[in-house]
């Protein structure tokens, strides 16, 4: 079964909402979104891969990771966790960084991921808020929608093996 991601842009509020269902229980899908060794298996769009440098999944903690190209070029990002309600939701600020986790001048994005389960299928509703419309458009022009869609397909593949 293929689940399509629904992307909605709300330009006046500088937000994007992505809704996607996965064939897996809430505990399994939650773990896939919050555990470094699992995130490394699906987060990056192929042929890139994700490598976690450090992860502390708690309020006030952070996930520092890189997207690694087939040529071994690294693009670092950091998620700074703000709120966590176990198996319900978590929020964070996502930033492009250097290898030490120092943010670049590219604007960060505020993410809120909400998880719900119905009959063995878990839906993740992601609300991303941007500083301004230009920042949102820049992320989309970089291929965010296509790349994130590919990553979620990788998650489907991971879940099918569990």
N, C-alpha and C positions, 0 to 999 in steps of 0.2 A: 504494500500500500504506500503510495506516495502522498506526502503532505506538502502542500504548497504554502510558502510563506506569503503573508499578506503585508505589503508595505504601504503605509499611509503617511503622506506629508501634510503637516499642519503649519503652513508658512507663517501665518500671523503670530502663532505661539512658538515659532522656532523649534518645532518638535517633529519627530518621526516616530511612528508606532509600527512595530513588527509583531505579528501574531503568527505563531507556528506550533503545530501539534506534532507530538512524537509518539511512536508506538513503544511505550514503556511506562512503568509505574512511576509515581511521583518520587519515591525515594531514589530510584535508579537515575532518573533524569536530573534530579537535584544534585546527586553525587557527580554526574558527568559535567555539570556547570561549575562545581565548587572544589574539585580535586585536581591538583596540578598534573599528575600522571595521566589522568583521563583527558583533561583539556589539551594536553600535548598531542593527543591522538586525533583530535578533530577540529580544533579551533581555526587553524590556517587553511585557506583554500589551496587545493593541490595545484601546482607541484610544490608549493611552499610547505614548510612544516613549522610547528610551534615548539620552542624550547623554553621551559620555565627556568629562570635564574633563581627566583625565590617566590614563595607564596605563604602568606599568613592570612588565612580566611577567617577574619574576625572583624568586628567593628573597629576601625582605626588601623587595621592591617592593610597589606597591599600584595598584589601579584605583579611581579616584574618578569616580563617574558619578551622573547624576540620571535619575529616571523623570519624564517631563514629560507632564502631562495635556493634553487638548485645549484647556483654558483657560490653558495655559502655567504651571500650578503645578508647582513642582519639589520632588521628594522625593529627597534625596541619600543615597547609600550608598557604602561603601568596602570593598573586599576587600583585606586585607593578606595577601600570599602568604607561606606558611611553607615548603612543600616543593614541588619540581617535579622530576618524572622525565619527560623529554621523551617525548611520545606514549604515556605510561603512566598518569600520575596527577599531580594537584596538589592541595594543600590550602591553605586560607585561612580567615581569620576575617572574617566579613561583619558589618558594623555599619551602622546608620542613623546619619547624620552631618548636620552643617550643611554649607553650601556650601564651607567650607574643609577639610572632612574630619575635623572634630572630632566624635568619637562623642557621640550623645545618651545619655540614661539608659536607653534601651531595650537589653535584653541582646543581645549579639552571638551569632552562630551559628558553629560550627566546621564547615566543609565539607571533605569529602574526595571528589574526583571521580576515578574509576578508569575507564580506557578500554580496551576490548578489541575486536578485529575478527575477524569470521568471515565469509568468503565475500562481502566487499564491504559488509557491514553492520556498523556500529560500535555497540556497547552502552556506555552511560555509566551507571555505578552510582555514585550520590551518597549519601553518608552524612553527615547533618547532626546534630551533637550540640549540645544546648542546656544552659544553666546549670541549669535546673530544668524540671519539668513545666509550670509556669505559663507560662514563656517559650515553650515549644513550643505550648501551647494558644493563646496570644495570637497567634502567627504564623499558625496555622491559622485562627483566627477572623477575621484580617485578609484571608483569601482567598488565602493562599499556594498551596494546592493548585490552585485554579482558575486563578490568575494564572500560575503556573509551567507548568501544562499548556498554557495558551495560548501562552506564550513558546516552548515546545518545538515546538508546531505551526508557529510562525513559522520556527523553525529548519528544519523539514521543507521549508517553502516555499523558503527560501534554498537549501538543498542541492539541491532539484529543478532549480534554475536553473544549477547549476554544471556 
